[in-house]
């Protein structure tokens, strides 16, 4: 809700024009009447209610989870290998 004052009709019109230029077709953007319960980011939905794109904080973390797990796994593997190297005289 804190971001809502920044999402003016002028901002939405500018975003519509950008999307139209990029995708070659018109698009109508509007704000939901219901209060947002997401902590940050946006969720784009079609008028019928189908979610078209979820860029909320939890969704971004979920998309990044495989990469984060890989980084952690690599760090643990490197730390284990370094510890094993130090054990051999």
OpenMM code with the backbone's topology and positions (N, CA, C; nanometers):
from openmm import Vec3, app, unit

residues = "UNK UNK UNK UNK UNK UNK UNK UNK UNK UNK UNK UNK UNK UNK UNK UNK UNK UNK UNK UNK UNK UNK UNK UNK UNK UNK UNK UNK UNK UNK UNK UNK UNK UNK UNK UNK UNK UNK UNK UNK UNK UNK UNK UNK UNK UNK UNK UNK UNK UNK UNK UNK UNK UNK UNK UNK UNK UNK UNK UNK UNK UNK UNK UNK UNK UNK UNK UNK UNK UNK UNK UNK UNK UNK UNK UNK UNK UNK UNK UNK UNK UNK UNK UNK UNK UNK UNK UNK UNK".split()
positions = [
    Vec3(0.0809, -0.1199, 0.0000),
    Vec3(0.0000, 0.0000, 0.0000),
    Vec3(0.0852, 0.1261, 0.0000),
    Vec3(0.2062, 0.1186, 0.0523),
    Vec3(0.2912, 0.2376, 0.0593),
    Vec3(0.3246, 0.2923, -0.0785),
    Vec3(0.3280, 0.2049, -0.1806),
    Vec3(0.3633, 0.2481, -0.3154),
    Vec3(0.2448, 0.3066, -0.3917),
    Vec3(0.1249, 0.2818, -0.3442),
    Vec3(0.0044, 0.3207, -0.4175),
    Vec3(0.0017, 0.4683, -0.4584),
    Vec3(0.0446, 0.5627, -0.3740),
    Vec3(0.0420, 0.7032, -0.4167),
    Vec3(0.1305, 0.7319, -0.5377),
    Vec3(0.2307, 0.6493, -0.5619),
    Vec3(0.3209, 0.6716, -0.6740),
    Vec3(0.2664, 0.6157, -0.8055),
    Vec3(0.1625, 0.5331, -0.7959),
    Vec3(0.1052, 0.4706, -0.9141),
    Vec3(-0.0106, 0.5545, -0.9674),
    Vec3(0.0216, 0.6732, -1.0112),
    Vec3(-0.0779, 0.7679, -1.0606),
    Vec3(-0.1271, 0.7257, -1.1991),
    Vec3(-0.2330, 0.7888, -1.2462),
    Vec3(-0.2836, 0.7584, -1.3802),
    Vec3(-0.1793, 0.7957, -1.4858),
    Vec3(-0.1017, 0.9014, -1.4624),
    Vec3(0.0048, 0.9394, -1.5558),
    Vec3(0.1120, 0.8303, -1.5627),
    Vec3(0.1479, 0.7751, -1.4479),
    Vec3(0.2468, 0.6665, -1.4436),
    Vec3(0.1946, 0.5449, -1.5194),
    Vec3(0.0685, 0.5079, -1.4945),
    Vec3(0.0099, 0.3921, -1.5617),
    Vec3(0.0008, 0.4142, -1.7126),
    Vec3(-0.0325, 0.5354, -1.7549),
    Vec3(-0.0386, 0.5663, -1.8983),
    Vec3(0.0986, 0.5527, -1.9627),
    Vec3(0.2002, 0.6000, -1.8938),
    Vec3(0.3371, 0.5890, -1.9458),
    Vec3(0.3785, 0.4422, -1.9552),
    Vec3(0.3435, 0.3624, -1.8554),
    Vec3(0.3745, 0.2200, -1.8573),
    Vec3(0.3002, 0.1506, -1.9711),
    Vec3(0.1738, 0.1875, -1.9940),
    Vec3(0.0971, 0.1300, -2.1046),
    Vec3(0.1635, 0.1595, -2.2385),
    Vec3(0.2088, 0.2834, -2.2562),
    Vec3(0.2753, 0.3226, -2.3814),
    Vec3(0.4049, 0.2447, -2.4015),
    Vec3(0.4789, 0.2234, -2.2939),
    Vec3(0.6039, 0.1464, -2.3030),
    Vec3(0.5758, 0.0022, -2.3405),
    Vec3(0.4768, -0.0578, -2.2762),
    Vec3(0.4412, -0.1964, -2.3064),
    Vec3(0.3922, -0.2079, -2.4501),
    Vec3(0.3118, -0.1133, -2.4944),
    Vec3(0.2599, -0.1161, -2.6319),
    Vec3(0.3749, -0.1090, -2.7324),
    Vec3(0.4718, -0.0237, -2.7055),
    Vec3(0.5878, -0.0098, -2.7937),
    Vec3(0.6697, -0.1388, -2.7962),
    Vec3(0.6891, -0.2016, -2.6801),
    Vec3(0.7725, -0.3214, -2.6707),
    Vec3(0.7053, -0.4470, -2.7262),
    Vec3(0.5758, -0.4597, -2.7050),
    Vec3(0.5101, -0.5833, -2.7480),
    Vec3(0.4258, -0.5666, -2.8728),
    Vec3(0.4139, -0.4420, -2.9211),
    Vec3(0.3411, -0.4184, -3.0450),
    Vec3(0.1908, -0.4316, -3.0332),
    Vec3(0.1384, -0.4188, -2.9137),
    Vec3(-0.0060, -0.4276, -2.8946),
    Vec3(-0.0481, -0.3486, -2.7726),
    Vec3(-0.1698, -0.3022, -2.7762),
    Vec3(-0.2213, -0.2210, -2.6665),
    Vec3(-0.2458, -0.3054, -2.5417),
    Vec3(-0.2363, -0.2403, -2.4297),
    Vec3(-0.2574, -0.3043, -2.3003),
    Vec3(-0.3163, -0.2002, -2.2069),
    Vec3(-0.4131, -0.2381, -2.1283),
    Vec3(-0.4748, -0.1470, -2.0321),
    Vec3(-0.4310, -0.1859, -1.8920),
    Vec3(-0.3721, -0.0931, -1.8184),
    Vec3(-0.3294, -0.1170, -1.6811),
    Vec3(-0.4208, -0.0416, -1.5853),
    Vec3(-0.4432, -0.0994, -1.4725),
    Vec3(-0.5227, -0.0348, -1.3684),
    Vec3(-0.4856, -0.0913, -1.2338),
    Vec3(-0.5227, -0.0220, -1.1298),
    Vec3(-0.4949, -0.0669, -0.9939),
    Vec3(-0.6129, -0.1445, -0.9386),
    Vec3(-0.5809, -0.2456, -0.8650),
    Vec3(-0.6843, -0.3231, -0.7992),
    Vec3(-0.7503, -0.2377, -0.6922),
    Vec3(-0.8772, -0.2585, -0.6728),
    Vec3(-0.9490, -0.1865, -0.5674),
    Vec3(-0.9199, -0.2453, -0.4299),
    Vec3(-0.8807, -0.3718, -0.4271),
    Vec3(-0.8535, -0.4360, -0.2985),
    Vec3(-0.7151, -0.3976, -0.2473),
    Vec3(-0.7027, -0.3950, -0.1184),
    Vec3(-0.5748, -0.3620, -0.0555),
    Vec3(-0.4770, -0.4762, -0.0800),
    Vec3(-0.3536, -0.4399, -0.1069),
    Vec3(-0.2503, -0.5389, -0.1342),
    Vec3(-0.1998, -0.6006, -0.0043),
    Vec3(-0.1849, -0.7329, -0.0046),
    Vec3(-0.1326, -0.8021, 0.1125),
    Vec3(0.0107, -0.8484, 0.0891),
    Vec3(0.0664, -0.8164, -0.0290),
    Vec3(0.2029, -0.8596, -0.0564),
    Vec3(0.3010, -0.7587, 0.0011),
    Vec3(0.4152, -0.8064, 0.0505),
    Vec3(0.5100, -0.7167, 0.1156),
    Vec3(0.5800, -0.6197, 0.0207),
    Vec3(0.6061, -0.6606, -0.1017),
    Vec3(0.6722, -0.5737, -0.1988),
    Vec3(0.6571, -0.6345, -0.3364),
    Vec3(0.6760, -0.5537, -0.4382),
    Vec3(0.6639, -0.6022, -0.5744),
    Vec3(0.5220, -0.5880, -0.6259),
    Vec3(0.4992, -0.6456, -0.7429),
    Vec3(0.3669, -0.6367, -0.8050),
    Vec3(0.3210, -0.7740, -0.8506),
    Vec3(0.1914, -0.7872, -0.8604),
    Vec3(0.1301, -0.9047, -0.9210),
    Vec3(0.0379, -0.8522, -1.0296),
    Vec3(0.0650, -0.8911, -1.1534),
    Vec3(-0.0193, -0.8491, -1.2646),
    Vec3(-0.1233, -0.9566, -1.2893),
    Vec3(-0.2478, -0.9138, -1.2982),
    Vec3(-0.3559, -1.0092, -1.3239),
    Vec3(-0.4403, -0.9600, -1.4403),
    Vec3(-0.4968, -1.0546, -1.5125),
    Vec3(-0.5914, -1.0222, -1.6184),
    Vec3(-0.7225, -0.9826, -1.5534),
    Vec3(-0.8081, -0.9168, -1.6295),
    Vec3(-0.9372, -0.8749, -1.5735),
    Vec3(-1.0173, -0.9929, -1.5218),
    Vec3(-1.0000, -1.1093, -1.5834),
    Vec3(-1.0735, -1.2285, -1.5403),
    Vec3(-1.0174, -1.2859, -1.4113),
    Vec3(-0.9029, -1.2329, -1.3646),
    Vec3(-0.8475, -1.2772, -1.2375),
    Vec3(-0.7293, -1.3717, -1.2478),
    Vec3(-0.6948, -1.4148, -1.3688),
    Vec3(-0.5805, -1.5051, -1.3859),
    Vec3(-0.4507, -1.4269, -1.3649),
    Vec3(-0.3596, -1.4840, -1.2856),
    Vec3(-0.2316, -1.4179, -1.2618),
    Vec3(-0.1467, -1.4288, -1.3878),
    Vec3(-0.1024, -1.3143, -1.4363),
    Vec3(-0.0197, -1.3104, -1.5560),
    Vec3(0.1285, -1.3039, -1.5201),
    Vec3(0.1609, -1.2365, -1.4111),
    Vec3(0.3002, -1.2243, -1.3696),
    Vec3(0.3040, -1.1890, -1.2219),
    Vec3(0.3851, -1.2611, -1.1475),
    Vec3(0.3987, -1.2377, -1.0029),
    Vec3(0.5429, -1.1967, -0.9747),
    Vec3(0.5618, -1.0712, -0.9396),
    Vec3(0.6950, -1.0212, -0.9062),
    Vec3(0.6991, -0.9741, -0.7604),
    Vec3(0.6227, -1.0428, -0.6760),
    Vec3(0.6242, -1.0103, -0.5334),
    Vec3(0.7550, -1.0607, -0.4725),
    Vec3(0.7888, -1.0104, -0.3564),
    Vec3(0.9109, -1.0543, -0.2887),
    Vec3(0.9172, -1.2052, -0.2709),
    Vec3(0.8127, -1.2692, -0.2184),
    Vec3(0.8163, -1.4156, -0.2025),
    Vec3(0.8342, -1.4897, -0.3351),
    Vec3(0.7720, -1.4417, -0.4419),
    Vec3(0.7858, -1.5088, -0.5718),
    Vec3(0.9283, -1.4945, -0.6252),
    Vec3(0.9889, -1.3768, -0.6061),
    Vec3(1.1281, -1.3583, -0.6511),
    Vec3(1.2215, -1.4514, -0.5752),
    Vec3(1.1989, -1.4661, -0.4440),
    Vec3(1.2822, -1.5587, -0.3662),
    Vec3(1.2638, -1.7026, -0.4146),
    Vec3(1.1409, -1.7395, -0.4436),
    Vec3(1.1141, -1.8751, -0.4909),
    Vec3(1.1850, -1.9016, -0.6239),
    Vec3(1.1828, -1.8027, -0.7156),
    Vec3(1.2513, -1.8201, -0.8436),
    Vec3(1.4022, -1.8279, -0.8257),
    Vec3(1.4559, -1.7592, -0.7248),
    Vec3(1.6013, -1.7572, -0.7022),
    Vec3(1.6497, -1.8764, -0.6201),
    Vec3(1.5588, -1.9524, -0.5616),
    Vec3(1.5976, -2.0605, -0.4703),
    Vec3(1.6943, -2.1619, -0.5320),
    Vec3(1.6725, -2.2108, -0.6546),
    Vec3(1.7685, -2.3078, -0.7097),
    Vec3(1.9108, -2.2509, -0.7198),
    Vec3(1.9246, -2.1268, -0.7612),
    Vec3(2.0575, -2.0651, -0.7718),
    Vec3(2.1198, -2.0458, -0.6341),
    Vec3(2.0377, -2.0065, -0.5355),
    Vec3(2.0900, -1.9894, -0.3990),
    Vec3(2.1363, -2.1230, -0.3427),
    Vec3(2.0584, -2.2290, -0.3658),
    Vec3(2.0970, -2.3623, -0.3176),
    Vec3(2.2278, -2.4073, -0.3818),
    Vec3(2.2444, -2.3792, -0.5111),
    Vec3(2.3676, -2.4172, -0.5806),
    Vec3(2.4877, -2.3434, -0.5220),
    Vec3(2.4719, -2.2150, -0.4922),
    Vec3(2.5814, -2.1377, -0.4318),
    Vec3(2.6191, -2.1925, -0.2945),
    Vec3(2.5193, -2.2255, -0.2165),
    Vec3(2.5448, -2.2808, -0.0828),
    Vec3(2.6141, -2.4154, -0.0941),
    Vec3(2.5658, -2.4987, -0.1858),
    Vec3(2.6266, -2.6310, -0.2060),
    Vec3(2.7731, -2.6175, -0.2483),
    Vec3(2.8018, -2.5256, -0.3403),
    Vec3(2.9397, -2.5034, -0.3855),
    Vec3(3.0279, -2.4536, -0.2713),
    Vec3(2.9754, -2.3617, -0.1888),
    Vec3(3.0522, -2.3088, -0.0764),
    Vec3(3.0821, -2.4180, 0.0258),
    Vec3(2.9827, -2.5014, 0.0545),
    Vec3(3.0052, -2.6118, 0.1489),
    Vec3(3.1057, -2.7123, 0.0936),
    Vec3(3.0951, -2.7403, -0.0354),
    Vec3(3.1892, -2.8338, -0.0977),
    Vec3(3.3318, -2.7775, -0.0920),
    Vec3(3.3477, -2.6496, -0.1226),
    Vec3(3.4800, -2.5872, -0.1186),
    Vec3(3.5351, -2.5855, 0.0237),
    Vec3(3.4491, -2.5560, 0.1215),
    Vec3(3.4941, -2.5542, 0.2610),
    Vec3(3.5337, -2.6938, 0.3065),
    Vec3(3.4575, -2.7948, 0.2670),
    Vec3(3.4894, -2.9321, 0.3026),
    Vec3(3.6220, -2.9741, 0.2382),
    Vec3(3.6415, -2.9387, 0.1114),
    Vec3(3.7667, -2.9741, 0.0425),
    Vec3(3.8857, -2.9029, 0.1066),
    Vec3(3.8694, -2.7775, 0.1452),
    Vec3(3.9769, -2.7028, 0.2086),
    Vec3(4.0100, -2.7631, 0.3442),
    Vec3(3.9085, -2.8074, 0.4176),
    Vec3(3.9304, -2.8710, 0.5486),
    Vec3(4.0018, -3.0037, 0.5349),
    Vec3(3.9696, -3.0798, 0.4335),
    Vec3(4.0335, -3.2082, 0.4108),
    Vec3(4.1779, -3.1910, 0.3675),
    Vec3(4.2075, -3.0876, 0.2916),
    Vec3(4.3449, -3.0611, 0.2482),
    Vec3(4.4326, -3.0270, 0.3677),
    Vec3(4.3765, -2.9564, 0.4651),
    Vec3(4.4527, -2.9162, 0.5828),
    Vec3(4.4794, -3.0327, 0.6782),
    Vec3(4.4055, -3.1411, 0.6665),
    Vec3(4.4218, -3.2557, 0.7567),
    Vec3(4.5386, -3.3453, 0.7153),
    Vec3(4.5753, -3.3448, 0.5888),
    Vec3(4.6822, -3.4319, 0.5405),
    Vec3(4.8180, -3.3633, 0.5562),
    Vec3(4.9151, -3.4312, 0.6218),
    Vec3(5.0482, -3.3697, 0.6382),
    Vec3(5.1270, -3.3740, 0.5110),
] * unit.nanometer
topology = app.Topology()
chain = topology.addChain("A")
for resn in residues:
    res = topology.addResidue(resn, chain)
    for name in ("N", "CA", "C"):
        topology.addAtom(name, app.Element.getBySymbol(name[0]), res)
